[in-house]
């Protein structure tokens, strides 16, 4: 949308103009939505939460901690690694995982904080 089109067609052009050229492109929106879709899984969220509390954890210990089979955990970790949410390091035959970066750490922290915060009391309807 152009500025002139915003002036001509927008109900509130003063609200639209500052957003021109700043909204996500469809491909960027799809990539971000894919990341959230990947995180919309309880097992993967538990993995990320555990990793957010440590510098790194090996696959064996992570499986033990979460009570999941190593093969199932490895599958989930591969999905997370392919989307650059976690990073891995090999030391001989042992594979260690960590969160990829501080962006992921903040997403995990914020998602858990939002999910666990007390909901505000319901608003009363005016009579």
C-alpha positions, -999 to 999 in steps of 0.1 A, spaced: 0 0 0 12 35 -8 9 67 13 -16 81 -12 -37 50 -11 -36 50 27 -48 87 26 -76 78 1 -88 44 15 -78 39 51 -104 47 78 -76 60 100 -46 69 77 -27 85 106 -26 50 121 -17 32 88 10 55 75 36 47 102 32 10 95 38 13 57 68 -8 47 72 -22 82 47 -51 83 60 -86 77 62 -99 42 42 -131 36 73 -152 35 86 -137 68 52 -142 84 52 -179 73 87 -185 87 77 -169 121 44 -189 121 64 -221 114 86 -214 144 56 -210 166 40 -241 151 71 -260 160 70 -247 196 33 -256 199 41 -291 211 42 -300 248 72 -323 245 93 -298 226 83 -271 251 95 -293 279 128 -299 260 133 -262 255 124 -254 291 149 -279 304 176 -265 280 168 -230 291 179 -238 326 213 -252 317 242 -243 295 239 -277 277 226 -312 283 235 -345 267 208 -365 250 210 -393 275 205 -371 305 178 -350 288 158 -382 280 162 -394 316 152 -360 330 121 -357 308 111 -394 310 111 -400 272 128 -425 250 161 -414 234 148 -421 199 117 -400 204 138 -372 220 163 -374 191 135 -370 166 122 -338 184 157 -324 188 163 -329 150 132 -309 142 143 -282 166 178 -281 152 165 -280 116 146 -248 125 177 -233 143 160 -234 177 186 -256 194 223 -262 187 243 -294 192 279 -302 200 295 -337 198 322 -349 221 331 -383 209 299 -403 209 281 -380 233 259 -353 218 251 -322 238 222 -298 231 217 -262 240 194 -234 230 205 -218 198 206 -182 211 191 -156 234 161 -151 211 150 -186 218 157 -183 255 135 -152 256 107 -169 236 107 -199 260 108 -176 291 80 -154 278 58 -183 267 61 -200 300 56 -167 319 25 -160 299 11 -195 304 17 -195 341 7 -159 351 -25 -154 369 -54 -145 347 -71 -113 355 -105 -116 371 -134 -116 346 -149 -82 339 -183 -76 352 -210 -66 328 -225 -32 333 -263 -33 340 
